């Protein structure tokens, strides 16, 4: 959990401020910002497709340590990036190490959990990335507000990621279940085909989160006059994430995965619609409440669903599948959000976000019983 927390905290410490950094430092346009930032997600997507196969085929702790070492070293690259091209290269490479590390670490977490408490344990484990991804933007925005030094943020991210690497060295794992044919590369070793519909829904959720988290600060500043409330937004969201995780674990213990998934999908849809349909401070912060409560239910439910479909020697593949779907959605959200904002404005970009989540809700309503089966 500590390793996972540092992974997500170090990444999301920078996420909401990178558009501002690229705009102020390199005078990048909106669509250029979207293109540069989406490179990270494209590489994370490619790495996660391969990392599930690697994690299932080789000693998981050794694989994790190599991934984490490369991950924290690359944070130093941001400090050395003096041109937009160099920054783009570092950011893109960083996607590979982050994506592979999250697959390896979450698979090891599943290995060490007793089978009788796996549903609940995954829910608690997920608190670490929820806390990291929700609290880090608040910290990052506060640091920038008081110092206006992006270099300090890059240094903090580097130190946090290094702590995660050191913590991972203390992980003790049981013998790794492994199929004798697992090292033979094929479609089934990189994508859990029986979980395709879960992956499709997760891609929709990732699209919305990618668009929101990357363009929230600029939208709030330009359209609502929010100059210091972005940190408060993520703080509210993080509190609601924690509450929903804790509340949802009771249902997870009882195996009510579809129940949790349904609640989360409905609440998140309400939040994303409120964000753009109610353009005021009240709607702004109300959306944080609903999105936080919804996302806190969504992830553990869907991750447990896809893990339940996989044999023990394909846990890495299952994690790779769901995380790849999330990255694919996030990348499209960042890229298409930037294009939409450049040509039609941020209102159009966020209406696209809301429509995508409504579509996910409809797809879930049509097929949720099949997923449960």
KOLLO-521498 format. One record per atom (N, C-alpha, C, O, CB): x, y, z. Coordinates in steps of 0.001 Angstrom, whole numbers, plus 500000, padded with zeros to 6 digits. Atoms other than C-alpha are relative to their C-alpha. Glycine has a CB too. Layout:
// KOLLO-521498
XYZ ...
//
This chain:
// KOLLO-521498
500824498799500000 500000500000500000 500860501254500000 500544502232499322 499067500004501204 499107498837499968 502844502386500796 500648500226498639 500723501355498153 501082499818501075 499404499879501332 504554501647497496 498993500541498996 499317501414498190 500532498646499528 501044499551500918 501296502122495627 499645501461500234 499437502215499283 498755499134500147 500295498606499674 500578505374497451 501048500931499398 500704501951498800 499932500192501521 498946499122500518 503954506835496487 499978500055498475 500284501093497886 501374499524500485 500110500012501461 503464505770492862 498995501040499526 499290501866498663 499593498606499500 501070499113500448 500192507638492525 500190501421500506 499851502375499806 498657499469500457 499795498657499470 501128510558494773 501021500756499154 500798501914498803 500458499938501467 498962499319500775 504299511353492824 499506500381498607 499885501425498076 501236499115499887 500527499694501333 502439511199489512 498962501120500048 499050502085499289 499384498748499374 501096499024499960 499317513164490498 500383501298500688 499623502266500642 498811499403500697 499489498737499475 501376515766492347 500194501002498862 500046502210499049 501330499777500756 499704499151501154 502197517095488878 498828500159499037 498741501160498326 501171499442499257 501017500074501045 499103516193486844 499201501282499774 499140501737498632 499065498911500323 500837498835500282 496847519254487353 500778501249499614 500203502206499096 499161500302501187 499212498803500258 499731521694486962 500856499919498743 501415500925498306 500875500274501167 499185500122501211 501506520312483915 499469500844498836 500271501427498107 500071498548499578 500464499092501063 499178522152481484 500459501443500220 500848502129499275 498477499960499910 499533498649499696 500054525402483274 501509500110499774 501988501114499248 499646500380501453 498550500000500183 503751524489483260 500369500091498523 501229500883498137 500613498743500617 499706499989501437 503763523780479532 499597501325499363 500274501822498463 499280498844499298 500469498732500543 501785526940478824 500925501154500380 501267501990499544 498588500285500484 499184498887499523 503927529241480959 501470499865499603 502124500860499292 499889500109501504 498571500199500253 507343527684480321 500335499915498518 501347500458498074 500471498749500689 499713500229501412 507109526685476658 498998500668499062 499077500498497845 500031498527499726 501025499318500795 504125528807475496 499254499025499081 498949499351497934 500637501118499167 500681501032500782 502414525617474309 498517500322499861 497897500812500805 500185498619500650 501429499797500215 498931525869472785 499212498874500665 499791497895501134 499678500073498489 500830500988499322 495996523899474164 500079498634499349 500190497623500043 498572500462500031 499942501308500646 496076521178471542 501396499395500090 501536498172500129 499573500113498541 498646500512499797 499865520904471868 500152499408501394 500785498367501569 501033501112499783 499970500518498630 499465520461475621 499338498616500050 499868497683500653 499286500984500975 500691501289500024 496960517677475012 500836498929499330 500868497788499792 498667500129499290 499169500960500724 499303515997472538 501201499569500841 501519498381500909 500476500601498671 498822500317499186 502350516213474834 499628499104501175 500310498115501443 500663501287500512 500387500761498817 500512514897477895 499441498631499652 499568497694500440 498984500772500800 500550501296500386 498795512104476008 501107499003499653 500878497794499679 499051500163498813 498896500897500293 502207510706475042 500319499099501173 500653497929500987 501222500787499613 499794500797498789 502630509544478638 499031498823500036 499429497689500303 499827500872501258 501007501027499886 499385507616478518 500130498959498899 499873497776499124 498631500616499972 499785500952501095 500127506058475135 501098499005500378 500957497804500147 500373500744498689 498913500893499609 503409504671476485 499596499123501182 499970497952501242 501250500807500349 500484500805498879 501753503556479737 499104498876499499 499135497757500011 499239500876501011 500873500998500609 499194501756477625 500823498861499404 500529497689499640 499118500644498920 499154501026500618 501883499933475646 500720499174501054 500822497954500926 501019500643499055 499273500710498939 503833499059478808 499086499054500762 499490497943501105 500637500996500971 500909500855499246 500795497682480588 499561498784499187 499327497712499745 498783500795500442 500332501145500847 499914495489477628 501065498916500148 500741497730500208 499871500433498520 498902500958499882 503347493852477953 500287499593501437 500719498467501684 501242500576499390 499591500260498618 503809494086481728 499210498873500645 499743498161501496 499850501252500826 500759501111499449 501003491668482540 500656498672499665 500746497786500514 498571500026499481 499292501218500432 502823488985480541 501304499842500777 501625498741501225 500289500044498475 498717500060499298 506163489852482185 499800499636501469 500525498799502006 500739501343499883 500261500245498582 504722489868485719 499577498557500245 499935497973501268 498922500953500513 500445501382499847 503106486470485201 501082498982499638 500951497801499960 498780499764499147 498997500928500521 506250484967483656 501310500008500766 502073499046500671 500274500314498576 498724499872499301 509128486168485885 499755500362501458 498643500761501805 500895501062499321 500178499675498575 509724486725489646 499451501415500187 500064502391499755 501333499856500751 500724498729499962 507311489505490509 500712501085500785 500679502251500391 498647499789500582 499315498969499222 509349491264493168 501181500574499229 501396501786499235 500475499432501340 498856499521500770 512438491457490964 499531500934498880 500133501981498643 500797498811499415 500550499165501070 510353492842488099 499553501346500554 499831502391499965 498820499290499306 500498498767499394 508713495391490396 501137500948500359 501041502150500107 499180499682501241 498889499141499588 512037496673491755 500651500707498812 501004501881498913 501043499182500745 499429499366501185 513419497323488275 499081501090499455 499540502166499069 500269498955498920 500961499003500487 510251499125487215 500002501246500881 500006502370500379 498588499400499945 500054498866499076 510195501297490341 501272500842499950 501213502067500053 499769499506501417 498744499257500089 513873502225490043 499993500927498784 500359502098498884 501195499030499925 500065499173501209 513383503447486477 498984501122500160 499182502222499645 499646499142498779 501052499010499811 510221505281487543 500502501222500765 500262502356500350 498825499378500732 499584498832499217 511837507444490211 501178500729499353 501312501942499517 500373499574501418 498894499332500696 514966508131488144 499473500976498948 500026502061498765 500927498959499339 500531499141501060 512830509571485341 499415501307500535 499326502285499792 498939499255499221 500476498726499447 511369512189487704 501100501055499965 500823502248499847 499500499808501442 498900499056500116 514822513738487657 500107500599498613 500675501678498444 501288499330500358 499951499490501367 514436514156483906 499208501277499812 499551502097498960 499494498964499052 500777498771500113 511792516850484404 500839501221500391 500710502295499803 498744499916500878 499152498890499558 514336518994486236 501009500393498928 501440501544498859 500730499628501290 499001499726501033 516719518689483291 499394500395498664 500118500750497734 500871498799499810 500665499737501282 514122519288480567 499993501498499693 499224502258500282 498553499455500018 499921498586500349 515048522611478996 499242500369498751 499107501550498433 501409500392499834 500775499749501213 513015522235475815 498718499183500028 498611498212500777 500826499665498739 501265500726500069 509508521080474968 500227498581499486 499565497646499936 498997500743499097 499714501330500542 510950518164472973 500563499079501079 500165497919501185 500985500101498825 499406500807498932 513045516965475924 498939499636501036 498887498494501491 501171500758500672 501070500280499041 510073517277478293 499067498921499462 498678498011500195 499206501280500314 500890500979500615 507893515319475869 500612498603500045 499916497624500315 499689500395498552 499317501284499975 510487512547475675 499985499389501394 499668498211501558 501431500156499516 499980500491498623 510837512250479454 498603499572500445 498427498513501047 500550501077500946 501368500301499589 507089512357480007 499495498719499338 498807497914499967 499072501170499659 500443501185500722 506482509714477373 500642498739500567 499952497742500782 500325500132498514 499314501145499410 509119507336478778 499481499699501395 499424498543501814 501498500248500047 500506500173498640 507720507907482240 498712499173500012 498433498449500969 499756501366500652 501226500777500073 504445506419481126 500256498512500069 499484497773500681 499261500325498741 499681501433500010 506104503048480558 500317499500501397 499808498457501809 501179499719499068 499595500473498679 507662502801484014 498854500074501003 498702499183501839 501184500810500506 501133499888499085 504576504044485854 498976498908499722 498499498250500647 499346501384499881 500993501002500354 502225501757483965 500416498609500404 499614497859500961 499733500034498533 499521501335499647 504375498668484447 500077499817501510 499773498737502017 501368499746499375 499887500100498541 504968499429488144 498652499752500664 498564498957501600 500621501269500565 501313500185499387 501262499661488955 499460498594499761 498801498031500635 499017501030499459 500420501373500270 500573496308487276 500723499035500927 500098498165501532 500264499628498529 499203500901499175 503417494594489142 499608500093501475 499472499073502151 501485500311499833 500292499829498582 502552496079492528 498607499504500361 498443498858501396 500142501454500388 501356500453499690 498810495409492391 499890498485499907 499123497874500652 498989500656499058 500003501460500098 499453491822491297 500623499373501242 500135498356501735 500754499543498741 499380500499498776 501765491290494267 499068500167501195 499045499318502087 501324500723500260 500954499797498915 499118492735496571 498958498888500020 498587498399501087 499316501364499864 500976501091500095 496632490138495324 500620498689500470 499950497878501109 499482499858498552 499304501219499584 499228487397495894 500063499867501516 499895498768502044 501406499979499425 499807500088498550 499723488275499566 498681500017500770 498674499746501971 500878501142500472 501300500003499321 495996488599500358 499454498582500106 499522497827499136 498997500902499256 500660501302499898 494244485498501736 498753499974499126 498038500971499025 499635499685501466 501114500101500945 491625484234499289 498672500357500641 497801500920499978 499927498601499426 501281499757499327 488843484518501887 499708501479500199 498561501857500437 499983499304501338 500191498561499771 489384488276502220 500496500835498823 500789502022498965 500720500430501275 499422499310501153 490546489160498731 499146501176499552 499677502252499274 500180499031498847 500873498894500428 487499491254497779 500177501214500890 500359502331500407 498531499563500007 499852498910499044 487769493330500925 501409500577499964 501590501793500037 499666499518501407 498610499552500004 491566493477500773 500322500886498814 501039501878498950 500923498816500006 499784499155501177 491578494855497244 499364501369500214 499893502384499763 499423499330498730 500636498723499698 489174497522498446 500869500879500867 501003502075500611 498679499775500675 499112499225499133 491536498580501226 501278500396499268 501762501518499415 500344499200501261 498790499701500775 494567498349498928 499753501196499075 500617502056498910 500442498761499175 500329498908500909 492802500674496498 499949501359500666 500044502388499997 498697499732499353 499956498718499292 492643503324499213 501320500713499757 501370501942499709 499787499792501501 498684499382500141 496351503877498676 500110500802498707 500653501906498711 501088498934500042 499919499199501225 496027504933495041 498925501077499962 499126502125499348 499876499104498772 501002498944499888 492792506824495773 500542501180500792 500373502334500397 498728499464500657 499421498936499183 494566508773498507 501105500728499239 501190501956499259 500550499428501315 498909499386500746 497607509331496328 499510500897498891 499978502026498742 500892498946499431 500470499241501162 495682510479493257 499088501154500391 498919502092499611 499270499083499042 500897498928499580 493281512656495265 500697501052500856 500427502244500711 498836499423500762 499320499051499125 495554514229497888 501139500728499290 501390501904499554 500534499284501222 498833499402500659 498544514859495626 499680501289499243 500431502256499368 500605499003499046 500293498728500673 496837517477493408 499808501155500974 500205502285500692 498762499856499145 500184498958498995 495843519384496547 501344500509500491 501564501717500581 499169499476501175 498667499622499530 499418519347497827 500757500759498909 501378501789499172 500797498750500434 499290499354501095 500824520229494414 499535501419499751 500347502322499546 499842499200498751 500552498666500251 498505523174493931 500363500961501127 500668502128500879 498473499928499838 499633499146498864 499202524497497441 501478500400499932 501831501553500180 499709499275501332 498567499693500112 502965524239496922 500231501030498905 500992501979499090 500817498719499709 499819499043501099 502727526041493597 499436501375500360 500020502402500014 499325499478498722 500625498736499615 500413528691495031 500932500840500868 500978502062500731 498691499739500742 499162499263499051 502926529612497740 501432500200499512 502137501070500023 500021499280501321 498617499884500448 506182529145495831 500145500385498527 501120501030498142 500706498710500241 499940499776501452 505404529351492078 501284499417499394 501833499964498437 499914501508499690 498813500685500501 508344526967491542 499619498584499574 499374497717500413 501124499971501077 500274501344500491 507644523986489323 501146499045500335 500925497848500521 499761500026498489 498859500853499700 511154522705490036 499854499348501366 500268498203501546 501293500801499937 500215500572498673 510214522184493694 499015498842499927 499179497836500618 499491501071500977 500966501083500166 507244520085492622 500660498767499383 500398497641499806 498825500463499129 499300501121500622 509458517946490386 500908499299501019 501016498073501018 500827500486498790 499131500577498980 511882517447493288 499204499197501022 499630498115501425 500791501097500700 500850500720499052 509086516443495680 499515498679499400 499464497659500087 498798500870500412 500442501223500667 507808513926493144 501136498982499935 500913497788500141 499486500314498585 498825500875500062 511326512495492735 500239499325501345 500466498117501402 501249500798499577 499753500540498658 511763512054496505 498914498995500392 499211497940500952 500065501141501036 501106500903499666 508317510479496934 500134498676499265 499941497617499862 498656500651499664 499838501226500785 508939507974494136 501180499168500511 501120497939500500 500199500341498514 498852500722499449 512336507082495645 499612499279501290 500067498162501535 501173500969500261 500484500641498772 510634506344498980 499210498735499658 499332497718500340 499119500981500822 500760501171500426 508283503976497165 500907498852499595 500627497696499910 499086500361498850 499049501042500391 511233502100495666 500611499338501234 500707498113501304 501111500590499106 499395500550498783 512859501701499085 498998499152500788 499355498113501345 500537501134500886 501020500762499272 509584500544500642 499757498643499345 499541497649500038 498685500793500069 500300501242500715 509075497902497948 501039498915500258 500750497732500079 499906500268498513 498956500988499720 512339496205498896 499661499145501218 500247498079501403 501338500696500216 500370500732498796 510693495071502148 498778499091499788 498340498417500720 499721500979501124 501163500843500277 507772493300500461 500417498527500005 501404498143499377 499355500382498638 499778501443499976 507636489571501213 498847499330499281 497685499560499614 500135499467501459 501045500620500817 505751487452498692 500033498489500122 501091497906500356 500152500407498536 500060501464500013 504566483836498643 500504499467498668 500726500245497741 498560499508500265 499605500564501301 505653481412495894 499028500427498913 497815500452499123 500069498460500069 500822499463501091 504398482709492564 499345498892499201 500037498028498662 500843500871499076 500666500973500869 501726480637490809 500297500314498548 500221501467498123 498479499991500245 499557499735501370 502804480191487235 499681498816499094 499970497669499436 501510500303499968 500266501048500978 501628478239484205 501256499726499192 502006500651498880 498834500395499072 498777500361500709 504345476346482345 500078500652498628 501169500890498110 500094498497499857 500005499400501347 503260477886479036 499877501509500028 499733502145498984 498870499428499182 500281498581499881 502914481396480392 501008500873499267 500653501966498826 499963500385501441 498996499151500624 506168482675478890 499843500061498488 500501500874497840 501381499507500349 500265499918501432 504905481994475378 499058501171499746 497913501167500198 499393498667499460 500749498764500223 503697485388474186 498829499747499052 498996499172497976 500924501099499433 501194500124500827 500147485451472828 498984501024500469 499205501717501462 499411498561500063 501046499060499616 496967487511472966 499485499720501397 499191500652502146 498855499949499011 500559500355498697 495779485595476032 500950500320501153 500517500346502305 499649498528500024 499069499637498932 498929486520477979 500118501512500186 500786501964501116 501366499417499711 499952498545499867 498468490265477441 498619500616500170 498506501782500548 500679500605498795 501359499473499869 494677490643477466 499077498878500470 499007497815499853 499497500604498649 500940500980499470 492102488795479577 498706500117499197 497851500953499490 499743500219501538 501094499859500966 489588488205476796 498625499885500645 497672500522500198 500134498957498918 501314500153499361 486795487122479137 499595501249500796 498454501357501246 500008498779500925 500330498761499286 486996490547480817 499868501198499085 500027502331499539 501044500287501036 499998498904500974 486578492628477647 498962501070500324 499214502259500131 499749499454498607 501047499010499772 483321494269478693 500313500872501219 500007502064501235 498649499306500182 499547499213498852 484695495324482070 501041501019499537 501010502174499960 500589499078501110 498978499097500526 487670496823480220 499366501157499219 499826502295499305 500980499229499100 500680498957500774 485311498728477916 499411501070500916 499536502263500638 498892499385499133 500575499043499063 483511500335480852 501090500814500699 500955502026500865 499137499274501034 498909499304499334 486766501180482624 500631501047499082 501051502107499546 501057499002500464 499465499024500956 487998502910479455 499137501263499981 499661502374499897 500078499385498582 500892498834499935 484926505170479579 500270500820501267 500340502048501213 498518499550499962 499743499297498740 485603506011483239 501356500721499948 501481501848500429 499964499006501192 498687499373500117 489273506711482490 499981501231499114 500670502212499395 500997499010499463 500139498853500894 488329509045479638 499532501225500786 500092502313500649 499010499681498852 500568498880499241 486272511204481997 500993500528501028 501152501740501177 498703499571500699 499055499550498976 488880511270484761 501213500679499373 501709501667499914 500450498821500865 498864499385500660 491711512059482356 499695501424499566 500513502325499748 500417499174498808 500381498668500462 489856515011480893 499821500952501184 500300502086501158 498704499932499171 500261499142498848 488719516346484269 501278500376500733 501517501556500986 499046499315500954 498827499742499166 491997515996486182 501033500868499300 501756501613499962 500634498697500414 498985499236500722 494132517548483441 499569501424499660 500423502299499513 500361499281498740 500455498679500439 491943520548482532 499161500729501041 498626501805500776 499207499866498734 500783499380498931 490208521306485826 500556501363500401 499804502331500521 499959499086501214 499395498761499507 492685523986486927 499817501143499003 499453502254499391 501491499787500283 500141498954501012 492613525907483639 498535500409499845 498235501600499753 500565499522498649 501423499700500138 488812525646483318 499502500824501183 498794501815501002 499189498704499878 500438499267498814 488245526794486887 500495501427500002 499776502339500411 500468499301501248 499423498664500015 490552529760486417 499363500882498942 499083502054499192 501487499920499771 500483499192501117 489200530885483044 498485500199500012 498005501240499563 500410499361498700 501457499943500109 485467530174483447 499286500293501321 498208500887501320 499497498707499449 500665499795498715 484672530266487170 500760500969500897 500285501309501980 499831498677500712 499205499094499183 487390532586488449 500587499335501224 500885500002502214 499172501163500420 499459500751498867 488688529836490745 501522500001499887 502087499340499017 499435498533500038 498539499936500032 492319530637491472 500642499174501109 501796498763500986 500457501439500110 499439500770498889 492787528794494772 499094498844500417 499422498106501346 500247500910501190 500962501025499588 489778526450494918 500238498637499391 499562497674499754 498634500439499656 499742501300500615 491236523679492759 500514499008501029 500126497840501019 501004500136498855 499511500872498935 493108522275495737 498882499546500907 498863498395501344 501061500704500813 501154500363499177 489902522349497755 499139498966499297 498589498066499932 499166501238500334 500781500959500786 488146520492494950 500550498591500183 499799497656500461 500006500385498506 499396501328499871 490612517606495104 499987499510501445 499944498304501687 501431500020499474 500090500396498598 490546517640498909 498627499412500302 498524498366500942 500280501198500919 501354500520499821 486760517206498926 499863498648499317 499294497714499882 498958500989499447 500081501241500748 487058514515496291 500714498866500746 500218497740500792 500602500185498602 499232501037499299 489696512645498318 499277499521501251 499280498328501555 501386500524500374 500746500385498798 487607512711501496 498838499079499629 498587498083500306 499477501255500743 501129500818500445 484623511308499617 500460498644499471 499764497642499637 499209500737498921 499428501268500432 486817508651498026 500245499079501193 499900497898501156 501307500238499237 499707500795498810 487945507478501452 498719499482500630 498628498304500976 500791500823501016 501265500396499385 484408507437502847 499298498912499196 498761497961499763 499086501209500144 500686500991500831 483028505501499899 500742498673499995 500114497615499954 499849500515498572 499216501231499903 485873502983500033 499660499247501283 499403498043501262 501508500313499949 500280500633498717 485255502324503714 498574499465500062 498334498370500570 500234500986501134 501389500444500016 481503502121503243 499799498811499069 499065497878499395 499090501143499584 500174501052500991 481778499915500172 500623498675500383 500233497636499852 500564500440498713 499336501251499635 484042497351501846 499058499019500682 499297497812500632 501175500284500903 500975500911499404 481076495936503751 499321499168498914 499141497960499068 498948500785500813 500609500723501122 479415495037500448 501003499060499340 500643497971498893 499448500987498964 498977500856500594 482704493671499136 500187498729500824 500359497648500262 501329500757499882 499887501185499155 482972491337502138 498879499012499719 499070497799499806 499989500394501472 501160500841500280 479526490036501242 499956499544498546 499031498836498146 498727500745500342 499950500400501400 480519489578497598 499032500738499099 498745500264497999 499739498559499896 500982499237500783 478057492220496338 500731500966499059 500643502185499209 499024500783500941 499171499199500898 480319493431493554 499161500834499043 499465502004498808 500935499103499213 500865499264500928 477568494411491117 499306501156500715 499123502229500140 498952499057499372 500636498950499195 475854496395493888 500932501204500114 500516502339499878 499629499466501412 499031498917499879 479021498435494487 500243500693498662 500311501920498586 501313499468500556 499742499435501325 479652498890490773 498846500887499548 499069501946498961 500235498882498977 501171499224500415 476099500130490176 499931501329500739 499701502373500128 498717499201500240 500036498767499204 476191502654493023 501070500975499510 500798502159499312 500206499687501507 498914499134500433 479560503989491907 499763500619498638 500043501801498438 501276499236499980 500232499486501349 478577504338488253 498942501094500000 499098502106499317 499581498869499066 501070498997499929 475374506241489081 500497501289500651 500268502379500126 498796499445500783 499522498812499291 477028508597491583 501010500792499155 500948502021499102 500639499595501338 499011499309500829 479942509382489259 499355500710498824 499757501817498465 501043499019499496 500704499365501115 477592510095486365 499361501310500451 499448502323499757 498928499053499422 500597498774499457 475719512604488514 501062501079500181 500837502241499842 499299499714501345 498932499034499756 479009514259489474 500532500639498732 500718501855498687 501124499339500725 499460499448501247 480330514651485925 498975500901499295 499342501903498681 500433498861499061 501036499156500607 477001516036484704 499875501312500762 499757502374500151 498640499266499975 500094498787499188 476806518497487608 501128500975499689 500925502189499671 500017499646501480 498831499149500208 480284519785486847 499784500999498874 500142502170498999 501217499150499704 500160499128501158 479325521195483464 498597500578499887 498419501668499343 500335499247498745 501379499522500121 475540521529483741 499660501070501026 498709501826500830 499039498845500141 500253499015498948 475706523663486912 501270500832500183 501997500641501158 499573499304501350 498745499239499991 478508526188486168 500030501077501083 499896502266500795 500222500644498645 499937499097498852 478774527748489613 500890499360501052 501293498205500911 498572500302500574 499169500558498950 480802527296492766 499306498832500691 499952497858501076 500358501074501013 500744501088499373 478044525143494240 500068498729499155 500322497644499678 498540500410500219 499916501154500884 477969522856491205 501407499450499911 501609498239499814 499510500363498626 498586500377500070 481765522828491079 500366499061501148 500936497993500924 500896501255500033 499633500816498842 482169521473494614 499056498812500197 499473497773500709 500010500858501254 500921501147499920 479051519279494496 500464498870499094 500325497697499440 498569500423499619 499500501036500918 480559517457491528 501149499225500636 501277498019500422 500462500630498667 498892500683499324 483650516681493619 499476498955500975 500052497874501102 500888501013500740 500598500938499051 481428515024496237 499520498748499279 499856497632499676 498834500661500756 500580501147500708 479585512807493756 501055499179499261 500985497950499258 498945500478499014 498960500734500709 482654511911491684 500861499209500982 501238498068500714 500870500961499178 499224500702498981 484597511041494825 499269498787500540 499845497703500625 500337500935501133 500783501123499492 481815508875496240 499861498906498945 499946497719499261 498616500476500450 500175500983501058 481286507199492871 501261499230499678 501235498002499600 499509500668498773 498745500669500357 484918506472492002 500504499085501109 501170498085500841 501062501031499670 499603500855498892 485500505046495465 499315498652499985 499852497682500520 499718500681501291 500712501275500149 482929502341494701 500389499278498711 500441498049498673 498489500234500023 499792500594501327 483796501787491044 501225499096499944 501124497937499544 500136501092498962 498764500723500285 487411500684491102 500098498644500696 500375497651500023 501169500840500397 499873501328499373 487417497908493769 498994499000499469 499295497811499370 499839500115501496 501011500912500524 484192496470492367 500427499415498666 500372498201498472 498664500714499852 499628500480501329 485413496255488789 501315499226500022 501484498280499252 500105501170499034 498754500760499919 488910495110489764 499748498600500552 500314497627500053 501022500737500875 500352501318499480 487468492282491854 499271499162498957 499491497955498860 499139500140501248 500724500725501044 485153491355488994 500957499393498984 500805498232498604 499012500927499296 499108500526501031 487977490991486510 500994498996500580 501380498049499895 500750501142499317 499112500972499362 490281489209488988 499288498665500165 499896497605500017 500486500521501368 500765501241499805 487515486691489655 499884499192498714 499618497991498764 498606500320500530 500078500690501286 487514485826485946 501316499340499605 501351498547498663 499579500969498925 498668500452500405 491254485035485861 500510498871500891 500296498912502103 500983501167500031 499290500992499179 493150481894487002 501169500670500713 501597501753500316 500504498810499127 498978499367499166 495862482559489603 501251500379499219 501890501382499539 500376499082501133 498786499684500745 498695482474487055 499784501111498977 500719501490498272 500514498762499305 500263498888500919 496967485232485023 499531501258500731 498866502114500148 498956499589498971 500373498795499255 496476487796487778 500673501239499421 500070502311499360 500370499849501478 499323498874500639 499059490011486141 499305500420498724 499179501612498441 501441499650499705 500725499697501236 497184489755482854 498685500709500295 498307501647499593 499737498718499205 501265499361499623 493907490651484567 500220501445500419 499489502339499991 499323499225501135 499686498628499587 495458493701486243 500453500839498823 500089502009498708 501078500000501079 499555499283501194 497150494656482995 498818500413499143 498796501520498605 500962499139499184 501162499718500845 493823494469481163 499216501197500512 498873502096499744 499091498780499924 500840498928499459 491913496750483517 500774501324500052 500201502387499812 499489499624501412 499199498782499951 494782499228483929 500288500542498597 500353501754498389 501310499735500737 499825499575501393 495414499283480182 498756500728499497 498846501752498820 500306498788499098 501255499362500404 491758500098479619 499888501399500603 499461502340499934 498793499138500426 500035498686499332 491999502937482158 500947500977499304 500582502126499054 500382499865501499 499027499134500672 495116504330480481 499535500407498612 499690501557498201 501345499303499904 500506499680501335 493576504100477048 498927501079500084 498927502030499302 499439498739499315 501035498995499813 490554506027478273 500576501345500401 500172502379499867 499013499538501038 499385498744499565 492700508624480058 500711500697498858 500590501910498688 500977499747501134 499277499404501120 494873509150477016 499081500659499001 499351501760498522 500824498962499308 500977499421500922 491878509701474779 499340501221500611 499061502192499908 498941498966499619 500605498852499330 490357512033477363 500894501223499958 500432502333499695 499678499657501434 499049498893500035 493500514153477549 500145500553498587 500113501766498377 501362499549500532 499779499578501376 494027514226473793 498765500669499404 498843501791498905 500404498811499150 501219499442500587 490424514760472662 499494501202500784 498897502116500218 498914498936499933 500377498841499199 489787517113475572 500772501241499586 500205502329499490 500227499717501474 499192498871500441 492674519318474468 499582500508498634 499537501716498403 501453499617499974 500435499616501347 491514519289470844 498659500723500061 498472501763499428 499897498760499084 501324499378499872 487913520066471810 500099501386500626 499420502318500195 499071499114500840 499847498705499337 489014522880474118 500616501037499062 500230502206499081 500863499854501257 499332499083500922 491253524401471440 499052500517498932 499099501698498587 501184499317499345 500827499622501143 488618524434468699 498578500447500386 497980501272499695 499916498840499044 501393499675499645 485266524665470538 499837500494501431 498731500855501832 499127498790499799 500068499483498646 486123525700474106 499882498897501043 499568497747500738 498842500942500125 500015500987498914 486252524000477464 498589499511500322 498428498386500794 500630500594501250 501368500465499766 482461523856477778 499701498757499169 499140497783499671 498990501111499672 500222501152500878 482320521506474799 500791498788500484 500286497666500464 500391500342498553 499163501107499524 485190519413476195 499358499313501200 499352498085501281 501406500506500372 500576500605498804 483433518903479519 498606499427499755 498187498520500473 499941501019501111 501248500659500396 480069518174477889 500298498641499371 499544497685499557 499201500886499014 499569501285500545 481898515449475969 500299499021501123 499955497843501035 501235500177499104 499717500816498816 483118514138479325 498719499457500628 498619498265500917 500777500817501033 501263500420499384 479593514056480778 499267498991499128 498723498011499637 499103501211500258 500687500914500915 478154512363477687 500652498619500013 499965497602499913 500000500571498574 499284501276499958 480846509672477864 499620499201501234 499450497984501159 501511500232499973 500360500722498776 479972508824481457 498540499543499968 498213498479500494 500245500886501231 501391500426500159 476256508727480661 499938498743499138 499173497824499430 499146501130499373 499939501185500853 477058506243477886 500469498786500787 499928497692500622 500928500243498810 499513501105499168 479021504108480364 498904499484500925 498772498277501126 501215500445500826 501105500399499134 476039504106482714 498978499168499229 498485498161499735 499326501234500611 500963500739500822 473742502951479913 500540498613499647 499798497631499694 499674500787498714 499397501290500320 476164500186478888 499989499076501213 499725497880501089 501432500190499496 500022500798498774 476415499018482485 498586499502500291 498398498343500662 500531500824501191 501390500392499740 472632498990482870 499548498883499075 498745498033499462 499074501201499845 500377501029500981 472316496845479749 500644498662500344 500014497614500208 500408500431498577 499244501234499868 474981494308480673 500428499622501422 501179498659501572 501193500098499164 499429500263498685 475559494345484424 499745498601500518 500561498064501266 499469500976500971 500245501366499547 473944490978485015 500938499017499319 501355498026499919 498552499606499738 499054500863500695 476156489408482388 501378500110500631 502088499111500746 500066500356498511 498722499824499343 479202490917484093 500033499223501306 501019498558501625 500277501481500250 500059500708498737 478085489524487411 500128498507499826 500702497840500686 498727500316500708 499902501428500252 477792486054485893 501432499608499674 501710498434499431 499069499593498864 
//
